[in-house]
Amino acid sequence: MLHCEGKTVVGNYHGTTVTGKIESYRLAYGGRIRYTVFLDKPIQLPWRSELTDTVILNASDIQKVQN
């Protein structure tokens, strides 16, 4: 799923379902692909005091790719 900037994805981030657009991607240690996703709706994470509007997902955490 390389060259997918701008595509909307649905994924799982630490047990929370998130939806957003892929801003960028990078190859991580071991050849895994990690995607920076700007969320459609910010989420509250238990370990942060502020809302989060960007998350990093592994390719295996992406459940669905749209458009």
C-alpha positions as CSV (number, residue, x, y, z in Angstrom):
1,M,0.0,0.0,0.0
2,L,2.8,2.4,-0.9
3,H,2.1,5.8,-2.5
4,C,-1.2,6.2,-0.6
5,E,-1.0,9.8,0.7
6,G,-4.4,11.4,0.7
7,K,-6.3,8.2,0.9
8,T,-8.9,7.7,3.7
9,V,-8.4,4.8,6.0
10,V,-10.1,3.1,8.9
11,G,-7.9,1.5,11.4
12,N,-7.3,0.4,15.0
13,Y,-5.2,2.5,17.3
14,H,-4.6,0.9,20.7
15,G,-8.2,-0.6,20.7
16,T,-9.9,2.6,19.3
17,T,-11.3,2.6,15.8
18,V,-10.0,5.7,13.9
19,T,-10.8,7.2,10.5
20,G,-8.6,9.7,8.7
21,K,-6.4,10.6,5.7
22,I,-2.8,9.3,5.3
23,E,-0.4,12.2,5.4
24,S,2.8,10.2,4.9
25,Y,4.4,6.9,5.3
26,R,7.9,5.5,6.2
27,L,9.7,2.3,6.4
28,A,10.4,1.2,10.0
29,Y,12.9,-1.1,11.4
30,G,12.4,-4.6,10.1
31,G,10.8,-3.4,6.8
32,R,7.4,-2.6,8.3
33,I,5.4,0.3,6.9
34,R,4.1,3.0,9.3
35,Y,1.5,5.6,8.2
36,T,1.0,9.0,9.7
37,V,-2.8,9.5,9.7
38,F,-4.6,12.9,10.3
39,L,-7.9,12.0,12.0
40,D,-11.3,13.1,10.8
41,K,-12.3,13.5,14.4
42,P,-9.8,14.0,17.3
43,I,-9.7,11.2,19.9
44,Q,-9.0,11.3,23.7
45,L,-6.3,8.8,24.7
46,P,-6.2,7.6,28.3
47,W,-2.5,8.5,28.7
48,R,-2.8,12.1,27.3
49,S,-4.6,15.1,28.7
50,E,-5.3,16.7,25.3
51,L,-7.2,15.4,22.3
52,T,-5.0,13.8,19.6
53,D,-5.6,14.5,15.9
54,T,-2.7,12.5,14.4
55,V,-1.7,8.9,15.0
56,I,0.8,6.5,13.5
57,L,-0.5,3.2,12.3
58,N,1.2,0.1,11.2
59,A,0.1,-1.4,7.9
60,S,-1.4,-4.3,9.9
61,D,-3.6,-1.9,11.9
62,I,-5.4,-0.6,8.8
63,Q,-8.7,-2.3,8.3
64,K,-10.1,-0.5,5.3
65,V,-8.8,1.8,2.5
66,Q,-11.3,4.2,0.8
67,N,-11.0,6.2,-2.4
